[in-house]
Amino acid sequence: MSRQQQYVLMGRYNRDMNQRLFAAACKLDDDQLRSNMGAFFQSILGTFNHLYVADVMWLKRFAAPPFNEATCLDMVELIETPQALNQIVYSQLDALLPVRKNLDTAICQWTEVLEEADFDRRFAYKNSKDAHFCKPFGLVLQHFFNHQTHHRGQLTTLLSQQGMDVGVTDFLLWVDEIDFAAVN
């Protein structure tokens, strides 16, 4: 499996897990969504917003040259740049859900048009504190997906504390089986 195929799979996993978490969270009342539960971003709603904010920040960086040929990220230019990683952009979960779906669709489409050579390119960017970095794009993209998984793990815990079971979240469920006889 090529790196490009791996990132396509990561995009699909990301999309599906986000939808599963939203489906569970939509069953909670407003107090449960906003309650400070001691997480990095306090609440379930705060953590969902952080994932949105961080994804928008990264996608805006990815939409710049040399990767801006991929028109699937054009929609990101229309989104206002968040000002802080803990910013509550959407105070209602039902308002955040369609925006999250659009981002996840764009991420999936974008990973499908990336090419293997892209992952070895140098990627220069500024972080939210205006510090400059230049790193291999493939590893930055790996961080992008790892960050999402990290905070979705927190959401899974927060939802569990509210009595919601989101089911098995292991990435392996998205990985196809290989015919054992064909390998040996």
MOTA-V646586 format. One record per pair of residues at least 12 apart in sequence whose C-alpha atoms are under 8 Angstrom apart, sorted by sequence separation. I is the first residue (numbers start at 1). J is the second residue. D is the distance in whole Angstrom. If there is no record, write none. Layout:
I/J/D ; I/J/D
This chain:
32/44/8 ; 33/45/5 ; 34/46/7 ; 122/134/6 ; 123/135/5 ; 60/73/8 ; 63/76/8 ; 122/135/6 ; 123/136/6 ; 59/73/7 ; 63/77/8 ; 122/136/5 ; 123/137/5 ; 121/136/6 ; 122/137/6 ; 60/76/6 ; 120/136/6 ; 121/137/6 ; 59/76/7 ; 60/77/7 ; 119/136/7 ; 120/137/6 ; 121/138/8 ; 123/140/8 ; 119/137/5 ; 120/138/6 ; 25/44/8 ; 118/137/7 ; 119/138/4 ; 56/76/7 ; 118/138/7 ; 119/139/8 ; 56/79/8 ; 57/81/7 ; 56/81/7 ; 57/82/7 ; 56/82/8 ; 53/82/6 ; 53/84/8 ; 54/85/7 ; 53/85/6 ; 53/86/8 ; 73/106/6 ; 53/87/7 ; 72/106/6 ; 73/107/8 ; 50/85/6 ; 72/107/8 ; 50/86/6 ; 53/89/8 ; 49/86/7 ; 50/87/7 ; 72/109/6 ; 73/110/7 ; 49/87/7 ; 50/88/8 ; 72/110/6 ; 49/88/6 ; 46/86/7 ; 49/89/6 ; 70/110/6 ; 46/87/8 ; 49/90/7 ; 46/88/6 ; 70/113/7 ; 70/114/8 ; 84/128/8 ; 41/86/6 ; 45/91/8 ; 45/92/8 ; 49/96/8 ; 45/93/7 ; 52/100/7 ; 61/125/7 ; 26/93/7 ; 26/94/8 ; 22/97/7 ; 19/101/8 ; 15/101/7 ; 58/144/7 ; 15/104/5 ; 55/144/8 ; 14/104/7 ; 15/105/7 ; 11/104/7 ; 15/108/8 ; 11/107/6 ; 12/108/6 ; 11/108/5 ; 51/148/7 ; 8/108/6 ; 11/111/7 ; 51/151/7 ; 8/111/5 ; 7/111/6 ; 8/112/6 ; 47/151/7 ; 4/111/7 ; 5/112/8 ; 47/154/8 ; 48/155/8 ; 4/112/7 ; 47/155/7 ; 4/114/7 ; 4/115/6 ; 44/155/6 ; 4/116/6 ; 3/116/7 ; 2/116/7 ; 44/158/6 ; 39/154/7 ; 43/158/8 ; 44/159/7 ; 3/119/8 ; 37/158/7 ; 32/162/7 ; 14/145/8 ; 21/152/8 ; 11/145/8 ; 14/148/7 ; 18/152/8 ; 21/155/7 ; 25/159/7 ; 10/145/7 ; 14/149/8 ; 17/152/8 ; 21/156/7 ; 24/159/7 ; 25/164/8 ; 24/164/6 ; 24/165/7 ; 24/166/6 ; 21/166/6 ; 20/166/7 ; 17/169/7 ; 13/171/7 ; 13/174/7 ; 9/174/7 ; 9/175/8
